[in-house]
Amino acid sequence: MAVRRGVWIVIVLIVLAVFVSAMGVLVVFATLGSEPQVASNSTLILRVGGDLNEMEPGGVLAPFMEGAPTVRGVVDALKKAKHDKRISSVILRPTGAAALWGKVQEVRDAIADFRRSGKPIIAYLEYGGEQEFYLATACDKVFLMPAASLDLTGMANYELFLRGTLDKIGAYPDALHIGEYKTASNTFTEHTFTPAHREMGSR
């Protein structure tokens, strides 16, 4: 009798656990599946900063936590805002961008693409660093917080070519050269930039 009673308790607990799990899954799908309510004539405030990772962080709790912006997330948000009739404008807030320049350029291209929709996009800077200002220059207007600093040091590219020096001492570098964009050996084999090397350095 006691054994049968214990079996029924275990069965009830299993059924209860399955029911609670199923309800939890339904709540998660309902939460993630519902689109945010956006009123007409709304303004999208888009914060761009950090490393701009390529992928969103994984994990069980990732869907419920606001992570750092990703390149794909920012680009997709601008594409959706471009075609969404409920969005009338965008305010871009670059906040401490510290990403690779290729990622920043991809976001800037997406901003320029959004501007073709005719909707205004305005940049609001709390700090005017190089990457922040670079993103802001693609917008219609740029506003800098009065107490903020504009810290633009510019960019430069320096290359060293030793071929002339080696010629003076009678030395000829023997280096393998595979393809015009493989420029590591140009330091020793060239007097100046090749067209491909100059193209790489200007990007």
N, C-alpha and C positions, 0 to 999 in steps of 0.2 A: 504493500500500500504506500509506504513512504517512498519507495523507488519510483512508482508510477506518478506520485505527486511531484517528485523532483524532476521527472522527465517533462511533465506539463509546464512546470515553471521555466525550464530551459527553452521549451518551444515558444512559450509566450514571450520570453525575453528576446529570442531570435526574431520573431515576427515584429515585435516592437522596434527592434534595432533596424530591421529592413524598412519599416514604415517611416521612421525618423530619417533614415538616410535618403529614402525616396523624396520625402518632403524637402529635405535640404537641397537635393539636386534640382527640384522644381523651383525652389526659391532662387537658386543661383541662375538658372536659365531665364527666369522671369526678370531678374535684376539686370543681367547682361544683355538680354534680348530687347529690352525696352529702350527706345531711342529717347534722348533728352528732348524735353519740350522747348522749342525755339519759337519765340514770337516773331511776327513779321517786323521788318525794318530793324533787325538786331545787328549789333556790332560784335564781331569775333575778336576777343583779346587773346593774342597768341604770344606766349612767352617762349623765347628761344635762348638756351644757354647750356652751360656745361660741356661735356665731351661730345654731345650729339651721337650717342651710340647707334650702331647699325640695327640692333635688335632690342626689343623690350626685355626686361628681366623676367626670367621664368619663375616657377614656383606656384604653390597652391594659392597663396594669398595675393599673387601679383595682380589678378583682375580687380581686386578691391583696393589696391594701393595706388596712389598717383606716383608714377615713376618719373625719372628724368626724361625730357623730350628726346625723341630719336629723329634721325634724318627722315626716315620714311613717314613717321607720324606727322612731322611738320609739313612735309611736301603734300601728303594726302589731305591734311586739313585745309591747306590753301586751295587744292584742286576742288574739294567739295564746296568750299566757300565761294569759289568762282562761279559754280553752277547752281548753288542754292539760292533761290529767290528770296528766302527769308533773311539772308545775310546781305546787308546793304553796305557794310564797310568793315575794315579790319584795322585793329591797332596792334602794331608789332612792338613787343617789349624785349629787346635783346638784353639778357641779364648774365653778364660774366661769361661770355662765350670763350671756350678754351679748346675748341675742336681743331682738327686738321683743316687746312685751308680748302681742301677738296670738298669736304662736307659743307663748309660754309658757303662755297661757291654753288653747290647744288641747291641749298636753301635759297640763296639769292636769285638763282634762275627761276625757282618756283614763285618768288615774289614778283619778279618781272613778268612772268606768265599770268599771274593774278591781275596785274595792272591792265592787261589787255582786255579784261572784262569791262573796263570802264568804272568799276567800283573803286572808291578811294581807299588807299592803304596808308596809314600814318605811323611813323616810328616815334616812339617815346623812349629816350635814353636817360637812364639814371647814372650811367657812366659811359663816356665816349672813348672806348678803346678802339683798336684797329679793326677787329672783327665786328664789333658792334656797329661801328660807323660804316663799315663795308656793307653790312646788311641794310642799314638805314638808307644808304644812297640809292637803293632800288625802289624806295617808297616815294609817294607823291610829296610828302612833307616830312620834315625831321624836327622834332622838338627835344631840346636838351634841358633837363632839370636845372634851374638857376644855380643851385649850389654844386652842380656836378662839374667835373673836369673833362676837357677834351684832350685826350692823351694819344696823339697821333705822331708816331716816330717815323713812319714810312717803312718801306721795304727796299732791300737792295740785294743784288746777287753778285758775288765775287767768285771769279774763277782764276786759277793759276795755270799758266802755260809755260813750260820749261824747255820747249823745243829749241828756242833761240839760244839759250844758255848752253844746252847740250851740243849744239852745232859749233859753238865757239871753242869747246874743249875737244871736239872731234869725236863725240860719242853719239851713236845712233841707237835709239831705243828699239828693241826687238819685242813687240807686243802683239798678241793676237787681237784682231779687231773683227767682231762678228756683228754686222748690222750697223746702220748709221746712227741709231739711237742708243747704242752701247758706247757711252762716252767716257768711261772710267780711264781708258788709256790716252785720251786726248790731252791730258796734262803733260804727257811726255812726247806725244807724236805730232802735236799741232802747234802752230804759232799763235793761232787765235780761234775764235768760235767757228765751227762748221755750221751750216744752216740748221741742221737737226739739233745741234747742241744749243744754238741760240733760241730755237723754238722751245726746247725743254726749259731753258732758264727763264724764259719770259712768262711762263705759266704759273 
